[in-house]
Amino acid sequence: MADLRLGIDVGGTNTDAVVLDGEGRVIAKAKRPTTPDVTGGLRAALDAVLTELEGKDEQDVRGRIGRVMLGTTHATNAILERRGLGRVAVLRLGAPATTSVPPLSDWPADLRAAVSAGEAIVPGGHYVDGRELAPLDLDAVRRLLDGVEAGAVAVTGVFSPASDEHERRVEELVRAEYGLPVSVSREIGSLGLLERENATVLNAALYGVAAHVTDALVTALAERGLGARPYLAQNDGTLMTLEHAARLPVSTIGSGPANSLRGAAYLSGVDDAIVVDVGGTSTDLGVLTGGFPRESAAAVEIGGVLTNFRMPDILAIALGGGTVARANGLGPDSVGYRIAQEALVFGGSTPTLTDAATAAGRLPRDAGGWPENLRKALSGTETQNVLESALARADEMIADAVDRMALGRADRPLVVVGGGAFVLPARIPGASRVIRPEHAEVANAVGAAIALASGRVDTILPAGETRTDAIERAKEEARARAVAAGADPTGVEVVDLLEVPLSYLSEPAVRVHVKAAGPLAR
């Protein structure tokens, strides 16, 4: 019986893996350093958690793992490092209205050079009320594609959230006549032409990266005799099938913080809270609303490019267990994955925030020989003063960050997770209480293991008599997208519905955002 779930999350410092049983209990967990190629750390964490399971005499462990969920930094790293990105033909359907700002105008020069195979603005697109802006010129599309060498095509129509007819027609042409994969903006971003276009182009550039990730995951599972069905984590804390990820790889960006928030909700049993995820290099803060991450209302910058797809509202600060403590301050640099060699508590010579928290008694006294090793370094008053000052500064930074995320509310609990969670104090201003759940150090992997599949629609609808029927159609489309991402059709529910009236239009209209989610299909 395939009753076990395996969650893996690739972080900047560590790669974590957990196995949950049929009742959702953590029965095995492992943490291994993330490797430069990312895949090596994934394999090591996978081997470690399987070894722990088999060491507990679990019967037919590998045959009982039915699903594997992966949250990965592959896509983010590819954009930040300008590595492994595909060449994209960029098509905007918006002439003559949008020619004053060409595609990719605000991109960093090196990223644009790595991605763009050619750009064109051709006649087409729609007004905000769905009326045709200009007739679509398919011959202009052909002229661009005939003159470039591209591995994919990105198509962005003006106000395609209101009507995606022209995007669909171009997609059909490209697939039929050129056999290239197509990234269409209606599936990726919301209102905001340039930001939606940017996200669509990045998505097309990541097709090769997505193929590498999925092939590596499938191969790693096969090598270890695991017939489990794999899924990838999305940036809203939900999952999608590998087939869906191959079409929308940009959706995996931001999956790490989202996994941490979902894992924190699951482990603590609290659905509305501020979450602090303390890693080795940085600390991420987010807010849980109804058990899901609060989403950012602002445009998100990725690798120097503004985008507008949905991302968790995350505040990251340069503070972690490996942050270096000095006489004149704290960080922002960190020893990162080298903490086991460089921190004082491990016999190294670099004072870190972990040393400061240990010296202050925030780490349990049964943690091996750490206090004894640290005591030798604390024989001098100077080191002791450095660590005390560093811990006081860290507490100030956390309190300030919590205040910024609370938005004036002081009644929310604070859930602390991550491998460096012990550095935080027992009480934090701005939070009603501090919760430290069991297995907090692998909350991100737990979040991947328990995630649902989801689909979303962001569109513009008339506000008249047909509004109710149009919203119902949007709900059905969101449910269908959730099923395409891997959800069980019988368990999909609408979990978020937002209507925003639009002003200054000739006909009344509303912007509607619908999100549907449900458990994975069997």
C-alpha positions in Angstrom: 0.0 0.0 0.0 1.5 3.4 -1.1 0.6 5.3 2.1 3.8 7.3 2.6 4.6 10.8 1.2 8.1 12.1 0.7 8.8 15.9 0.7 12.1 17.5 -0.4 13.0 21.2 -0.2 16.2 22.6 -1.7 17.3 25.6 0.3 20.3 28.0 -0.1 22.3 26.2 2.7 20.6 22.8 3.2 18.4 20.4 1.4 15.8 18.8 3.6 13.7 15.6 3.2 10.9 14.2 5.3 8.6 11.2 5.1 5.0 11.4 6.3 2.9 8.3 7.1 -0.8 7.9 6.1 -1.9 9.9 9.1 0.4 12.8 8.4 3.0 12.1 11.0 6.7 12.7 10.4 8.4 9.3 10.6 11.8 10.2 9.1 13.7 13.3 8.3 17.1 14.3 7.0 19.1 17.5 6.3 22.1 17.6 3.9 24.2 20.5 2.5 22.9 22.0 -0.7 25.4 21.4 -3.5 26.4 23.9 -6.3 24.6 21.8 -8.9 21.6 21.5 -6.5 20.9 17.9 -7.7 23.7 16.4 -5.6 22.2 17.7 -2.4 18.8 16.4 -3.4 20.2 12.9 -4.0 22.1 13.0 -0.7 19.0 14.0 1.3 16.9 11.4 -0.5 19.4 8.7 0.4 19.7 9.8 4.0 15.9 9.8 4.7 15.5 6.4 3.0 18.3 5.0 5.1 16.7 6.3 8.3 13.4 4.7 7.3 14.9 1.4 6.5 16.9 1.5 9.7 13.6 1.5 11.6 12.7 -1.8 10.1 9.8 -0.3 8.1 8.5 -3.0 5.7 8.8 -2.4 2.0 9.6 1.3 2.5 10.3 2.2 -1.1 7.1 0.5 -2.3 5.0 2.3 0.2 6.1 5.8 -1.0 3.4 6.9 -3.3 4.2 10.5 -3.9 7.3 12.7 -3.9 7.0 16.5 -3.7 10.0 18.7 -4.5 10.5 22.4 -3.8 13.6 23.6 -5.7 15.7 26.6 -6.4 16.7 25.5 -9.9 14.6 28.1 -11.7 15.6 30.9 -9.4 19.3 30.1 -9.7 19.1 29.9 -13.4 17.8 33.4 -13.7 20.1 34.9 -11.0 23.2 33.2 -12.6 22.1 33.6 -16.2 22.8 29.9 -16.7 20.9 27.3 -18.7 18.3 29.7 -20.0 16.8 29.1 -23.4 16.6 31.6 -26.4 13.1 33.1 -26.7 11.3 34.8 -29.6 9.3 37.6 -27.9 5.9 38.6 -29.4 3.8 41.4 -28.1 0.3 41.7 -29.6 -0.3 45.4 -29.2 0.6 47.6 -32.2 0.0 50.4 -32.7 -0.9 51.2 -29.1 2.2 49.9 -27.2 5.1 50.7 -29.4 6.6 53.5 -27.2 8.0 50.9 -24.8 9.6 47.9 -26.6 9.7 44.5 -25.0 12.4 43.8 -22.4 13.4 47.5 -22.2 13.9 47.4 -18.5 15.9 44.1 -18.5 19.5 44.0 -17.4 21.7 43.9 -20.5 23.3 40.5 -19.7 20.0 38.8 -19.0 18.4 40.2 -22.2 21.4 39.0 -24.2 21.1 35.6 -22.8 17.4 35.2 -23.4 16.2 37.2 -26.3 16.3 35.7 -29.8 14.4 38.6 -31.2 11.4 40.8 -30.3 8.5 42.3 -32.2 5.3 44.2 -31.5 2.6 43.1 -34.0 -1.0 44.4 -34.5 -3.4 42.7 -32.2 -4.6 42.7 -28.6 -7.8 44.0 -26.9 -9.2 46.8 -24.9 -9.9 46.3 -21.1 -13.6 45.5 -21.9 -12.6 42.7 -24.3 -13.1 44.6 -27.6 -10.5 44.1 -30.3 -7.8 46.7 -30.3 -6.6 45.9 -33.8 -6.9 42.9 -36.1 -4.3 40.2 -35.4 -1.6 40.2 -38.1 -0.4 36.5 -38.3 1.9 37.3 -41.2 3.9 39.7 -38.9 4.2 36.8 -36.5 5.6 34.6 -39.2 8.1 37.2 -40.3 9.6 37.4 -36.8 9.8 33.6 -36.4 11.2 33.1 -39.9 14.1 35.4 -39.0 15.2 34.1 -35.6 16.6 31.0 -34.1 14.6 30.3 -30.9 13.9 27.4 -28.7 10.6 28.8 -27.5 8.1 31.7 -28.1 6.6 34.1 -25.5 3.3 35.7 -26.5 1.8 38.6 -24.6 -1.5 40.3 -25.7 -2.7 43.6 -24.5 -5.4 43.0 -21.9 -5.3 39.2 -22.5 -6.8 38.7 -19.0 -10.0 40.2 -20.5 -9.7 38.3 -23.8 -7.1 35.7 -24.8 -8.4 35.1 -28.2 -5.4 36.5 -30.1 -2.9 34.7 -27.8 -4.6 31.4 -28.5 -4.6 32.0 -32.3 -0.8 32.8 -32.2 -0.2 29.7 -30.0 -2.0 27.5 -32.5 0.0 28.9 -35.4 3.4 28.5 -33.7 2.7 24.9 -32.7 1.3 23.9 -36.0 3.9 25.7 -38.3 7.0 25.9 -36.2 6.7 23.1 -33.6 8.0 25.3 -30.8 6.8 25.4 -27.2 4.7 28.6 -26.5 4.4 30.6 -23.3 1.2 32.6 -23.2 0.7 35.5 -20.7 -2.9 34.7 -19.8 -1.7 31.6 -18.0 1.1 33.3 -16.0 0.5 36.9 -15.0 -2.3 39.4 -14.3 -3.0 43.0 -15.2 0.1 45.1 -16.0 1.4 44.6 -19.6 5.1 45.0 -19.1 5.3 42.9 -15.9 3.1 40.2 -17.4 5.3 40.2 -20.5 8.4 39.8 -18.4 7.0 36.9 -16.5 5.9 35.2 -19.8 9.4 35.6 -21.3 11.1 34.2 -18.2 8.7 31.3 -18.3 9.7 30.4 -21.9 13.4 30.8 -21.0 13.0 28.2 -18.2 11.7 25.3 -20.4 15.1 23.7 -20.6 15.8 24.1 -16.9 12.4 22.5 -16.1 13.2 19.6 -18.3 16.6 19.1 -16.5 14.9 19.2 -13.1 12.2 16.8 -13.9 14.6 14.4 -15.7 17.0 14.5 -12.6 14.1 13.9 -10.2 12.6 11.0 -12.2 16.1 9.5 -12.7 16.9 9.8 -8.9 13.7 8.1 -8.0 14.2 5.3 -10.5 17.8 4.7 -9.4 16.5 4.1 -5.8 13.6 1.9 -6.8 10.9 4.4 -6.1 7.8 4.2 -8.3 6.2 7.2 -6.6 4.5 9.9 -8.6 6.6 13.2 -8.5 5.2 16.7 -8.1 6.9 20.1 -8.0 6.0 22.9 -5.5 4.6 26.2 -6.7 5.2 29.7 -5.3 1.8 29.8 -3.6 2.4 26.8 -1.4 0.6 24.3 -3.7 1.8 21.5 -6.1 1.7 20.7 -9.7 2.4 17.6 -11.8 5.7 17.4 -13.8 3.7 17.9 -17.0 2.2 21.1 -15.6 5.6 22.3 -14.4 7.0 21.7 -17.9 4.5 24.3 -19.2 4.8 26.7 -16.3 8.3 26.4 -14.8 8.3 30.1 -13.6 5.6 29.0 -11.0 8.3 27.2 -9.0 10.1 30.4 -8.1 9.4 31.3 -4.5 8.3 27.8 -3.6 10.8 27.6 -0.7 9.3 30.3 1.5 5.8 29.1 0.6 6.7 25.6 1.7 8.0 26.9 5.0 4.8 28.8 5.7 2.6 25.8 4.8 4.8 23.5 6.9 4.6 25.9 9.8 0.8 25.9 9.6 0.7 22.1 9.5 3.1 21.4 12.3 1.7 24.1 14.7 -2.0 23.6 13.9 -2.3 27.4 13.6 -3.8 28.9 10.4 -3.4 32.6 11.1 0.0 33.6 12.3 3.3 35.3 11.5 6.0 32.7 10.5 9.7 33.2 11.0 11.9 30.8 9.1 15.5 31.0 10.4 18.1 29.5 8.1 21.9 29.4 8.1 22.3 32.6 6.0 19.0 34.5 6.1 15.6 34.7 7.9 12.3 34.8 6.0 9.1 36.2 7.5 5.7 35.6 6.1 2.1 35.7 7.2 -0.4 32.8 7.2 -4.0 33.6 6.4 -6.4 30.6 6.5 -3.4 28.3 6.4 -2.0 29.7 3.1 0.7 32.4 2.6 -0.5 36.0 2.4 0.3 37.0 -1.2 2.3 40.1 -2.2 0.3 43.0 -3.7 3.4 44.5 -5.2 5.4 43.6 -8.3 8.1 41.0 -7.7 11.6 41.5 -8.9 13.5 38.4 -10.1 17.0 38.8 -11.3 16.5 42.5 -12.0 13.2 42.0 -13.8 9.8 43.1 -12.5 7.1 40.5 -12.8 3.4 40.3 -11.6 2.6 36.7 -11.0 1.5 35.7 -7.5 4.2 35.3 -4.9 4.1 35.1 -1.1 4.5 38.3 0.8 8.0 37.6 2.2 10.4 39.8 4.1 14.0 38.5 4.1 16.6 39.8 6.4 20.4 39.0 6.5 20.2 37.0 9.8 20.8 33.3 10.3 22.5 30.8 12.5 25.8 31.3 10.6 25.8 35.1 10.6 29.2 36.4 11.6 29.4 38.3 14.9 32.0 41.1 15.2 33.0 43.8 17.6 31.5 46.5 15.3 28.2 44.6 14.4 26.4 41.6 13.2 26.7 40.2 9.6 25.4 40.6 7.0 27.9 37.8 5.9 27.5 34.2 7.0 29.6 31.1 7.2 26.6 29.3 5.6 27.1 25.6 5.1 30.6 25.9 6.6 29.2 26.4 10.1 30.1 22.9 11.2 33.8 23.8 10.6 34.0 27.5 11.4 31.6 28.2 14.4 33.1 28.3 17.8 30.8 25.6 19.1 32.3 23.2 16.6 35.8 24.1 17.4 36.3 26.7 14.8 37.5 30.3 15.2 34.6 32.4 13.8 32.0 33.8 16.3 28.5 33.3 14.9 25.0 34.0 16.0 24.7 30.2 16.8 27.6 30.7 19.3 25.8 33.8 20.8 22.5 31.9 21.2 24.3 28.9 22.7 26.3 31.0 25.2 23.0 32.7 26.3 21.4 29.3 27.0 18.9 29.3 24.1 20.1 26.0 22.8 19.2 22.9 24.9 22.0 21.9 27.2 21.9 18.3 26.0 23.2 19.4 22.5 26.4 17.3 22.6 29.6 19.0 23.6 28.7 22.5 22.3 28.6 24.3 25.6 32.0 22.8 26.6 33.7 23.7 23.3 32.2 27.2 23.5 33.3 27.8 27.1 37.0 27.6 26.0 36.4 30.5 23.5 34.5 32.5 26.1 37.4 32.6 28.5 38.2 36.1 27.2 35.8 39.0 28.0 36.1 40.4 24.5 34.6 37.4 22.8 31.8 37.3 25.4 31.0 41.0 24.8 30.9 40.4 21.0 28.4 37.6 21.4 26.2 39.4 23.8 26.1 42.4 21.6 25.4 40.3 18.5 22.4 38.5 20.2 21.0 41.8 21.3 21.2 43.2 17.8 19.6 40.0 16.4 16.7 40.4 18.8 16.2 44.0 17.6 16.2 43.0 14.0 13.6 40.2 14.5 11.4 42.5 16.6 11.5 45.2 13.8 10.8 42.6 11.1 7.8 41.2 13.0 6.4 44.7 13.5 6.7 45.4 9.7 4.9 42.1 8.8 2.2 42.5 11.5 0.7 45.7 9.9 -0.5 46.9 13.3 -1.9 43.7 14.6 -0.3 42.3 17.8 -2.8 39.4 18.4 -1.2 37.0 16.0 1.0 34.1 17.4 4.5 33.7 16.0 5.5 30.3 14.6 9.3 29.8 14.5 10.7 27.2 12.2 14.0 26.5 10.4 17.3 25.0 11.4 18.3 28.2 13.2 15.0 28.7 15.1 16.8 28.3 18.5 18.5 31.7 18.1 15.2 33.5 18.7 14.1 34.6 22.2 11.1 33.1 24.1 9.1 36.3 23.8 9.1 38.7 20.8 7.4 42.1 20.8 4.4 42.3 18.4 3.4 38.7 18.8 0.9 37.2 21.2 3.0 34.1 21.8 5.9 32.2 20.3 5.2 28.7 19.0 8.1 26.2 18.4 6.5 23.1 16.8 8.1 19.7 16.7 10.1 19.0 13.5 10.4 22.8 13.0 13.9 22.4 11.4 12.4 20.6 8.4 9.1 22.6 8.1 9.9 23.5 4.4 10.1 19.8 3.4 6.9 19.1 5.4 5.2 22.0 3.6 6.1 20.3 0.3 4.8 16.9 1.4 1.4 18.1 2.6 0.6 20.6 -0.2 -2.5 20.6 -2.3 -2.8 21.1 -6.1 -4.2 24.4 -7.2 -5.3 26.5 -10.2 -6.1 30.2 -10.5 -7.8 32.7 -12.8 -7.2 36.4 -13.0 -9.6 38.1 -15.4 -11.8 41.1 -16.2 -15.6 40.6 -16.3 -18.6 42.8 -17.0 -20.3 44.2 -13.9 -23.9 44.0 -15.3 -26.5 41.4 -15.3 -24.1 38.7 -16.7 -21.6 39.2 -13.8 -22.9 36.2 -11.8 -22.7 33.8 -14.7 -19.3 35.1 -15.7 -17.9 34.6 -12.2 -19.2 31.0 -12.1 -17.4 30.4 -15.4 -14.2 31.8 -13.9 -14.6 29.4 -10.9 -15.0 26.5 -13.2 -11.9 27.5 -15.1 -9.9 27.7 -11.9 -11.2 24.3 -10.8 -10.2 22.9 -14.2 -6.7 24.4 -13.9 -6.4 22.8 -10.4 -7.3 19.4 -11.9 -4.7 19.9 -14.7 -2.1 20.6 -11.9 -2.9 17.2 -10.3 -5.9 17.7 -8.0 -8.7 15.2 -7.5 -11.7 16.6 -9.4 -14.0 15.4 -6.6 -12.1 17.4 -3.9 -11.4 20.7 -5.6 -12.9 23.8 -3.9 -12.6 27.5 -4.5 -10.4 28.8 -1.6 -10.1 32.5 -2.7 -12.4 34.8 -4.6 -11.6 38.5 -4.9 -13.6 41.1 -6.9 -12.2 44.6 -7.5 -14.4 47.2 -9.4 -12.6 49.0 -12.2 -13.1 52.7 -12.6 -13.2 55.1 -15.6 -14.5 52.6 -18.1 -17.2 53.1 -20.7 -19.0 50.0 -19.4 -18.9 48.8 -15.7 -16.4 46.0 -15.1 -14.7 44.1 -12.3 -11.4 42.4 -11.9 -11.9 38.9 -10.6 -9.2 36.6 -9.0 -10.2 33.0 -8.3 -8.1 30.3 -6.7 -9.2 26.7 -6.5 -7.3 23.9 -4.6 -7.8 20.3 -3.7 -6.0 17.1 -2.6 -3.9 15.2 -5.1 -5.6 12.7 -7.3 -5.0 9.1 -6.4 
